[in-house]
Amino acid sequence: MAAKEHLQEQIRQLPHRPGVYKYFGDEDTIIYVGKAIDLRKRVSSYFTKQDHNKKTQQLVKNIKRIEFTIVDSESDAFLLENNLIKQHQPKYNILLKDGKTYPYLLLTNERFPRLIPTRNKRPGDGRYYGPYANVTGMNLLLELIRALYPLRTCTYNLSPENVEAGKFKPCLEFHLGNCKAPCVAKEDEETYNGYIQQIRQILNGDLRLPKQYFRDKMTQAAQEMQYELAHQFKIKLDRLDEFQSKSTIVNASLSNIDVFSIASTEKLAFINYLKVMNGSIILTQSVEVHKKLDEPDDEILAPMIMQMREEFESQSKEILTNVAIPALPLPGVVIAQPQIGDKRKLLELSIKNVLYLRKEKESMNDRSKDLNEVRIMETIRKDLRLTELPKHIECFDNSNFQGDNPVAAMVCFRNAKPSKKDYRHYHIKTVVGPNDFDSMYEVVSRRYRRLVDEGASLPQLVIVDGGKGQLSMAVKALKDLNLWGQMAVIGIAKRLEEIYVPNDPLPLYIDKKSESLRLFQRMRDEVHRFGITFHRSRRDAATLKTELTDVKGLGPVTADKLLTKFKSVKKIKELTEAQLVEEVGKAKTRILLMYFSEQETPTPAAE
């Protein structure tokens, strides 16, 4: 697609440098932002390549102005592109929206720290863990920790002075056994801080220290014959084991790794993110991205890696992916596509998740389509007061040109969708001249006589393109075949979209927004298109009739074959004898050569 003259001038001024380009559309709004290693080559490719998809062609048509910004490196271009997309939200870019506020667990920096859920981070409040992809997963972890350790939940200022002064009284949590009441000095600070150390390990995804602690406590209590206490520690150890069993263990040697995989459909891309810490997957998140210009997977995944790492505050120095991606502005971070070993198994787990997500989406779309089709058929049944669901509908139309080459067509819809293998063309055989009524009688008779002879199923609804006349002839055809009453028949008139039903002089008006009428119109347009195409081919064949069709011994099939391939008699005359033999054989070649020779022999002048 050639660029407009003023755009060509702008493209010629672009440097061969890395940078970011912006396309402006109507009202001087940014419609696309892109990055490039070579600005001039990249931008000019939009206007010189011939294989762009329709979305990209539409983008190029809407470009009114181009701006660019030079940067020092490809990494700088990547960052600037991301920032501009977030800021301007261009129509043709994948939208990198600012992430939603994810939940955290805050371990406060108070004396006798608390562990509380929050969505707001404020410096100085304590150590934040997360963010977590969903509240449910975070709450499960919080419940586990509170079941294992007697943490306080009150907001009292438990300074030594306040505790010694006896300002507080034990609350219900103490009486329920959930807290040891450090507010009245029933819990010493050293023991409490020991719990906090283990909680930090759990929040970091490492369960080794807490498990060893409860195992030692259980063994010690058993040796001291405090079996009830030993049992309590055993319950807590079991809780940790159960929690660990729900966390996918990959390999204890794999620590601090981000795993990303992508799978696409024509319109959507699905991305899965796994965060691995201390051999366990501590976070998993899947997202769905709507494509704008049929972007390849690597161009979609690269900015999403940056965004998701930022949202989940990842500091991982290793990223695993299932597609090769361009260099990212992440100093010191290794990006790999493992082919074997534990890292490959980890990547395959992510791929399995993203493929499942894609399959679920496709299944949802299929189920949605099925429900949509059933709803349309149910609407037709109600609008026309049919006794059964019209799963099989056929529509007829006639076509002729000034009375010549009369033909007819039938289209078939099954479950409210075109069934093109069941479409049929008809040459009108028994009717002379332009007679739509008799033509309709002929094709309806021929269609359903054949279905009966073949033992095939009949449609629940027949539609004829036309008013009362065409409808009455279709009804007569069905009656003559003893099929009347076995299928419903209606006619649809073009002018006011009136629906005619048999034995009713007044038309039926269906709401113009009704799905029934929309389907009828669609079928009417489809049969019209199908019939017109066939009619034109017949008309063109008739128009091509030439002197060849009158050559004795040649026949119309051979004449049509030659004219279709070589387009004119003149070009056929220019063929060599060997070429003609290859096309029509020796016998017909002799007939043609003799005919051409006679045509070239001058006729004697009359005396």
FITOR-111402 format. One line per 3 residues: number of its first residue (from 1); their letters; for each residue x, y, z of C-alpha. Coordinates in steps of 0.2 Angstrom, whole numbers, plus 5000, padded with zeros to 4 digits. Layout:
BEGIN
NUM = a = X/Y/Z  ...
//
This chain:
BEGIN
1 = maa = 5000/5000/5000  5008/5016/4994  5010/5030/5007
4 = keh = 5002/5047/5003  5014/5060/4997  5015/5070/5013
7 = lqe = 5019/5053/5023  5032/5048/5010  5041/5064/5014
10 = qir = 5040/5061/5033  5047/5043/5030  5061/5049/5020
13 = qlp = 5066/5060/5035  5066/5046/5047  5084/5041/5053
16 = hrp = 5092/5023/5052  5092/5023/5071  5083/5014/5085
19 = gvy = 5068/5023/5092  5049/5023/5094  5037/5029/5081
22 = kyf = 5019/5036/5083  5005/5035/5070  4992/5049/5071
25 = gde = 4974/5047/5064  4959/5058/5063  4958/5072/5076
28 = dti = 4977/5070/5078  4975/5056/5090  4988/5043/5092
31 = iyv = 4982/5026/5085  4998/5016/5085  5014/5016/5094
34 = gka = 5029/5004/5089  5047/5002/5092  5061/4998/5079
37 = idl = 5080/4995/5078  5079/5005/5062  5065/5018/5061
40 = rkr = 5065/5021/5043  5066/5003/5038  5052/4998/5050
43 = vss = 5040/5012/5046  5042/5011/5027  5038/4992/5028
46 = yft = 5020/4997/5033  5018/5005/5016  5029/4993/5004
49 = kqd = 5024/4976/5010  5010/4968/5000  5005/4954/5012
52 = hnk = 4998/4964/5027  4982/4957/5035  4966/4967/5034
55 = ktq = 4969/4974/5052  4986/4981/5047  4979/4988/5030
58 = qlv = 4965/4997/5040  4978/5004/5051  4989/5011/5037
61 = kni = 4974/5018/5028  4970/5028/5044  4988/5036/5046
64 = kri = 4988/5054/5044  5004/5059/5052  5020/5051/5059
67 = eft = 5031/5056/5074  5046/5048/5080  5058/5048/5095
70 = ivd = 5076/5042/5094  5084/5032/5108  5101/5024/5112
73 = ses = 5096/5006/5112  5083/4993/5108  5080/4991/5127
76 = daf = 5076/5010/5129  5064/5009/5114  5055/4995/5123
79 = lle = 5053/5004/5139  5047/5020/5130  5035/5010/5119
82 = nnl = 5027/5002/5135  5025/5019/5143  5017/5027/5128
85 = ikq = 5005/5013/5126  5000/5014/5144  4998/5033/5143
88 = hqp = 4989/5035/5127  4980/5018/5125  4981/5018/5105
91 = kyn = 4967/5010/5096  4978/4997/5087  4990/4992/5101
94 = ill = 4988/4978/5113  4983/4988/5128  4995/4987/5143
97 = kdg = 4984/4993/5156  4990/4997/5173  4988/4982/5184
100 = kty = 4974/4981/5197  4978/4982/5216  4983/4965/5221
103 = pyl = 4983/4959/5239  4998/4958/5251  5002/4951/5268
106 = llt = 5010/4964/5279  5021/4958/5294  5021/4974/5304
109 = ner = 5037/4981/5312  5029/4983/5329  5034/4974/5345
112 = fpr = 5025/4957/5344  5022/4959/5325  5005/4956/5317
115 = lip = 5001/4948/5300  4987/4957/5291  4980/4957/5274
118 = trn = 4981/4974/5264  4980/4981/5247  4989/4997/5251
121 = krp = 5008/4998/5253  5015/5011/5265  5033/5013/5268
124 = gdg = 5038/5010/5286  5024/4999/5291  5033/4983/5290
127 = ryy = 5038/4969/5277  5026/4966/5263  5024/4949/5256
130 = gpy = 5016/4946/5239  5007/4952/5229  4995/4937/5228
133 = anv = 4986/4934/5212  4970/4931/5221  4963/4934/5238
136 = tgm = 4958/4916/5240  4975/4909/5239  4982/4923/5251
139 = nll = 4968/4919/5264  4972/4900/5264  4990/4905/5268
142 = lel = 4985/4917/5281  4973/4904/5289  4987/4891/5289
145 = ira = 4999/4903/5298  4986/4908/5311  4982/4889/5314
148 = lyp = 5001/4886/5317  5006/4901/5328  4997/4911/5341
151 = lrt = 4999/4928/5333  4990/4943/5341  4977/4952/5330
154 = cty = 4974/4967/5342  4980/4984/5338  4986/4988/5355
157 = nls = 5003/4997/5357  5012/4983/5367  5027/4994/5373
160 = pen = 5035/4987/5388  5029/5002/5398  5011/4999/5393
163 = vea = 5012/4980/5397  5020/4983/5414  5007/4997/5418
166 = gkf = 4993/4984/5415  4984/4994/5403  4976/4979/5394
169 = kpc = 4966/4964/5397  4966/4947/5388  4953/4947/5374
172 = lef = 4942/4933/5367  4956/4927/5356  4966/4922/5372
175 = hlg = 4952/4912/5379  4949/4903/5362  4968/4898/5362
178 = nck = 4972/4908/5347  4984/4921/5356  4995/4919/5371
181 = apc = 4991/4936/5377  5007/4946/5376  4997/4961/5381
184 = vak = 4998/4955/5399  5015/4947/5398  5009/4929/5396
187 = ede = 5020/4927/5381  5038/4932/5381  5045/4942/5366
190 = ety = 5059/4930/5362  5047/4915/5359  5035/4926/5349
193 = ngy = 5050/4932/5338  5054/4913/5335  5037/4911/5328
196 = iqq = 5040/4927/5317  5056/4919/5310  5047/4903/5305
199 = irq = 5032/4913/5297  5045/4923/5287  5051/4906/5280
202 = iln = 5034/4901/5276  5030/4917/5267  5045/4915/5257
205 = gdl = 5040/4898/5251  5052/4888/5262  5044/4876/5274
208 = rlp = 5059/4867/5280  5062/4877/5296  5044/4877/5302
211 = kqy = 5042/4858/5298  5058/4854/5307  5053/4865/5322
214 = frd = 5036/4856/5324  5044/4839/5321  5057/4842/5335
217 = kmt = 5043/4848/5347  5033/4833/5344  5048/4821/5347
220 = qaa = 5052/4831/5363  5034/4830/5370  5033/4812/5366
223 = qem = 5049/4808/5375  5043/4817/5390  5027/4807/5389
226 = qye = 5016/4823/5385  5006/4814/5372  4992/4826/5371
229 = lah = 5005/4840/5367  5014/4829/5355  4998/4826/5346
232 = qfk = 4995/4845/5344  5012/4847/5336  5008/4832/5325
235 = ikl = 4992/4841/5319  5002/4856/5315  5015/4846/5306
238 = drl = 5001/4838/5296  4994/4855/5291  5011/4860/5284
241 = def = 5012/4844/5274  4995/4846/5267  4999/4864/5262
244 = qsk = 5015/4858/5254  5006/4845/5245  4994/4858/5237
247 = sti = 5009/4868/5231  5017/4860/5216  5035/4854/5221
250 = vna = 5046/4855/5206  5064/4853/5212  5072/4860/5228
253 = sls = 5087/4866/5218  5076/4877/5207  5074/4894/5216
256 = nid = 5068/4911/5211  5063/4908/5193  5049/4916/5182
259 = vfs = 5040/4905/5169  5030/4912/5155  5021/4903/5141
262 = ias = 5009/4909/5128  4996/4901/5116  4986/4910/5103
265 = tek = 4970/4909/5093  4966/4921/5079  4959/4935/5090
268 = laf = 4966/4931/5107  4982/4926/5116  4983/4917/5133
271 = iny = 4998/4919/5144  5002/4909/5160  5015/4915/5173
274 = lkv = 5022/4903/5186  5033/4910/5200  5045/4898/5208
277 = mng = 5053/4900/5225  5063/4887/5235  5058/4873/5223
280 = sii = 5039/4877/5225  5027/4886/5214  5021/4900/5225
283 = ltq = 5011/4910/5212  5002/4907/5196  4992/4919/5185
286 = sve = 4984/4917/5168  4979/4932/5157  4969/4934/5141
289 = vhk = 4975/4947/5128  4965/4953/5114  4975/4955/5098
292 = kld = 4974/4971/5087  4985/4968/5072  4987/4949/5072
295 = epd = 5003/4951/5082  5015/4936/5083  5017/4928/5100
298 = dei = 5034/4935/5104  5028/4953/5102  5014/4950/5114
301 = lap = 5023/4940/5127  5038/4952/5129  5028/4967/5135
304 = mim = 5017/4956/5146  5033/4949/5154  5038/4966/5159
307 = qmr = 5021/4971/5165  5018/4955/5176  5035/4955/5183
310 = eef = 5032/4973/5189  5014/4969/5195  5020/4954/5206
313 = esq = 5037/4963/5210  5048/4949/5204  5066/4950/5206
316 = ske = 5070/4933/5198  5086/4933/5188  5080/4919/5177
319 = ilt = 5065/4918/5165  5059/4903/5155  5048/4905/5140
322 = nva = 5041/4894/5126  5045/4906/5112  5060/4916/5108
325 = ipa = 5058/4934/5113  5068/4950/5109  5080/4957/5122
328 = lpl = 5072/4964/5137  5078/4979/5147  5082/4968/5162
331 = pgv = 5100/4969/5166  5107/4953/5173  5092/4942/5169
334 = via = 5094/4927/5159  5080/4922/5147  5080/4904/5141
337 = qpq = 5070/4891/5132  5075/4874/5140  5073/4858/5130
340 = igd = 5077/4845/5143  5078/4843/5162  5068/4849/5177
343 = krk = 5067/4867/5169  5059/4860/5154  5046/4850/5165
346 = lle = 5043/4867/5173  5040/4875/5157  5029/4861/5151
349 = lsi = 5018/4863/5166  5015/4881/5162  5012/4877/5144
352 = knv = 4999/4864/5150  4990/4877/5160  4990/4890/5145
355 = lyl = 4984/4877/5133  4970/4872/5145  4965/4890/5146
358 = rke = 4964/4892/5127  4954/4875/5126  4942/4881/5139
361 = kes = 4939/4898/5130  4936/4889/5114  4924/4877/5122
364 = mnd = 4915/4892/5130  4914/4900/5113  4907/4884/5106
367 = rsk = 4894/4882/5120  4889/4900/5117  4887/4898/5099
370 = dln = 4876/4882/5102  4866/4891/5114  4864/4906/5102
373 = evr = 4858/4894/5088  4846/4886/5099  4839/4903/5105
376 = ime = 4837/4908/5086  4828/4892/5082  4817/4894/5097
379 = tir = 4813/4912/5092  4808/4906/5074  4797/4892/5082
382 = kdl = 4788/4905/5092  4786/4918/5079  4779/4906/5066
385 = rlt = 4770/4895/5079  4778/4880/5073  4776/4863/5081
388 = elp = 4794/4858/5081  4811/4867/5082  4816/4872/5064
391 = khi = 4833/4863/5064  4833/4861/5045  4827/4876/5034
394 = ecf = 4828/4877/5015  4826/4893/5005  4822/4894/4986
397 = dns = 4824/4908/4973  4822/4910/4954  4834/4920/4943
400 = nfq = 4833/4925/4924  4839/4939/4913  4826/4946/4901
403 = gdn = 4818/4928/4901  4835/4920/4895  4844/4906/4905
406 = pva = 4831/4904/4919  4839/4895/4934  4834/4893/4952
409 = amv = 4844/4890/4968  4841/4882/4985  4851/4885/5001
412 = cfr = 4850/4875/5016  4853/4880/5034  4855/4867/5048
415 = nak = 4855/4873/5066  4854/4891/5060  4870/4889/5051
418 = psk = 4874/4887/5032  4876/4869/5026  4884/4873/5010
421 = kdy = 4886/4855/5005  4867/4854/5004  4866/4870/4992
424 = rhy = 4858/4866/4975  4857/4874/4958  4843/4870/4946
427 = hik = 4841/4872/4927  4823/4876/4923  4817/4863/4912
430 = tvv = 4798/4863/4910  4795/4882/4910  4796/4893/4894
433 = gpn = 4800/4911/4897  4801/4921/4913  4788/4913/4924
436 = dfd = 4793/4914/4942  4777/4905/4948  4779/4890/4937
439 = smy = 4798/4890/4940  4795/4889/4959  4783/4874/4957
442 = evv = 4796/4865/4946  4811/4867/4958  4801/4863/4974
445 = srr = 4793/4848/4966  4810/4842/4960  4819/4845/4977
448 = yrr = 4806/4836/4988  4802/4822/4975  4821/4818/4976
451 = lvd = 4822/4819/4995  4807/4807/4996  4815/4795/4983
454 = ega = 4831/4795/4992  4823/4792/5009  4832/4808/5016
457 = slp = 4825/4819/5030  4813/4833/5025  4816/4851/5032
460 = qlv = 4805/4858/5046  4803/4875/5037  4803/4880/5018
463 = ivd = 4806/4898/5013  4802/4905/4996  4808/4922/4990
466 = ggk = 4793/4930/4985  4775/4935/4989  4758/4926/4988
469 = gql = 4761/4919/4971  4777/4910/4974  4771/4904/4990
472 = sma = 4755/4897/4983  4765/4887/4969  4776/4880/4983
475 = vka = 4761/4874/4993  4753/4866/4977  4770/4857/4973
478 = lkd = 4770/4850/4991  4751/4845/4990  4754/4836/4973
481 = lnl = 4768/4826/4981  4757/4822/4996  4769/4831/5008
484 = wgq = 4758/4845/5013  4757/4847/5032  4774/4838/5034
487 = mav = 4784/4854/5034  4780/4873/5036  4781/4885/5021
490 = igi = 4782/4904/5021  4786/4917/5008  4796/4933/5011
493 = akr = 4792/4948/5001  4807/4960/4997  4798/4977/4999
496 = lee = 4792/4978/5017  4800/4961/5023  4782/4954/5024
499 = iyv = 4781/4936/5029  4766/4927/5020  4759/4910/5027
502 = pnd = 4747/4899/5018  4729/4902/5019  4731/4919/5027
505 = plp = 4728/4934/5015  4736/4946/5027  4755/4946/5029
508 = lyi = 4764/4943/5046  4775/4957/5052  4789/4951/5063
511 = dkk = 4799/4964/5073  4813/4971/5062  4825/4968/5076
514 = ses = 4820/4950/5078  4833/4936/5076  4820/4926/5066
517 = lrl = 4818/4940/5053  4837/4943/5052  4840/4924/5049
520 = fqr = 4826/4924/5035  4835/4940/5027  4851/4931/5028
523 = mrd = 4845/4916/5020  4836/4926/5006  4852/4936/5003
526 = evh = 4862/4920/5002  4851/4911/4990  4850/4926/4979
529 = rfg = 4869/4927/4979  4870/4909/4975  4857/4909/4961
532 = itf = 4864/4925/4953  4882/4917/4953  4875/4902/4944
535 = hrs = 4865/4913/4932  4879/4923/4927  4890/4908/4923
538 = rrd = 4876/4902/4912  4874/4919/4904  4892/4921/4901
541 = aat = 4893/4903/4893  4879/4908/4882  4887/4925/4877
544 = lkt = 4903/4915/4873  4894/4905/4860  4903/4907/4843
547 = elt = 4905/4899/4826  4914/4884/4835  4897/4878/4842
550 = dvk = 4891/4876/4824  4906/4866/4818  4899/4849/4813
553 = glg = 4906/4835/4823  4914/4846/4836  4900/4847/4849
556 = pvt = 4896/4861/4862  4906/4853/4876  4922/4853/4866
559 = adk = 4918/4871/4860  4915/4877/4878  4931/4868/4884
562 = llt = 4942/4877/4871  4934/4894/4873  4935/4893/4892
565 = kfk = 4954/4889/4891  4959/4900/4877  4946/4914/4878
568 = svk = 4943/4917/4859  4942/4908/4842  4957/4919/4836
571 = kik = 4969/4911/4849  4962/4894/4846  4967/4896/4827
574 = elt = 4985/4901/4832  4987/4884/4841  4999/4871/4832
577 = eaq = 4992/4854/4827  5001/4846/4841  4993/4858/4854
580 = lve = 4976/4855/4847  4979/4836/4848  4984/4837/4866
583 = evg = 4968/4847/4870  4954/4838/4860  4962/4822/4852
586 = kak = 4967/4818/4834  4949/4816/4826  4942/4833/4832
589 = tri = 4959/4841/4828  4956/4836/4810  4939/4843/4810
592 = llm = 4945/4859/4817  4959/4861/4805  4948/4857/4790
595 = yfs = 4935/4870/4796  4948/4884/4799  4956/4880/4781
598 = eqe = 4938/4882/4773  4936/4898/4782  4952/4905/4775
601 = tpt = 4948/4900/4757  4941/4916/4748  4924/4914/4741
604 = paa = 4923/4917/4722  4916/4934/4717  4898/4934/4710
607 = e = 4897/4937/4692
//
